[in-house]
Amino acid sequence: MNLDLNGKYALVGGASKGIGRAVATELALLGANVVVIARTEELLKKAVADLPNNGNQKHSYLVADNSDPEALRNNLAAWLRETGATIHILINNTGGPAGGQAIDAKPSEFVQAFTNHLLCNQYLAQAVVPGMKEAGFGRIINIISTSVKQPIPGLGVSNTIRGAVANWAKTLSLELGPDGITVNNILPGFTETERLESIIGNKAIKTGADEASIIEQMKLETPARRFARASEVAAAVAFLASPAAAYINGINLPVDGGRTASL
Ligand code: NAD
């Protein structure tokens, strides 16, 4: 099985922490040159320094905030101009929208989430797809949520926006498949990151239940009876990014310990 990413460049969003950081690590382990994106330069410098490196890999970072898609696009355009590099692998990932019921959400919350997720994905894809086409190799992988198969109560804005991203991705997979570019979505289940801690904390405040019993209940809902490690989600991403996954296109892959109830 060809998992070799030597000589390939990967751009990974939300990579200072959590799932994004774990994805950056797995791609670096397969040999890719990794460009990490997030808002805080100090964290990014540390993330780059911590990435595995066989001595030939050129890891770097881009400081950008997904709530300002034009700035994100301009930063990437400048990086592409300066380096002359081609991005072969794009990992669309950023912080998830705040919780709450859809009916209570302000229109501005939907606009913000649409901006941070769909518009940024679109700008990044538009910037890197010409290079992917020229290379005859491209991977666009979006980290979204199992809510595209089964909406999660209490994540109204997130459920809505994830559906839009999933349909955007499926559409792109049809358009870009002939160029050797695949577009797939990873749907993480409960994964041990700061995002999960804050979801559990908010649930405890809202329901008055203690965090330990909330965690126990969440694990009971999961056939694996435990939360995922970020590296387990990242391993699935890395496989989809590899040459071995060339014939997998347009899918939604849950990495959720079997929790999603649909087929
Ligand atoms: P996390 O909060 O641990 O990490 C999010 C990363 O995104 C960090 O690097 C953060 O700095 C960056 N980020 C946040 N807002 C940003 C912005 N405006 N601009 C640029 N970077 C920004 O989250 P995570 O658990 O790693 O989740 C990653 C994605 O997966 C999220 O969209 C989340 O909703 C989704 N997800 C997570 C879980 C889970 O259980 N952890 C489950 C399903 C889906």
Boltz pocket constraint, residues with backbone or C-beta under 6 A from the ligand:
constraints:
  - pocket:
      binder: B
      contacts: [[A, 13], [A, 14], [A, 15], [A, 16], [A, 17], [A, 18], [A, 19], [A, 20], [A, 37], [A, 38], [A, 39], [A, 64], [A, 65], [A, 66], [A, 67], [A, 93], [A, 94], [A, 95], [A, 96], [A, 97], [A, 116], [A, 143], [A, 144], [A, 145], [A, 146], [A, 187], [A, 188], [A, 189], [A, 190], [A, 191], [A, 192], [A, 193], [A, 194], [A, 195], [A, 196]]
      max_distance: 6.0
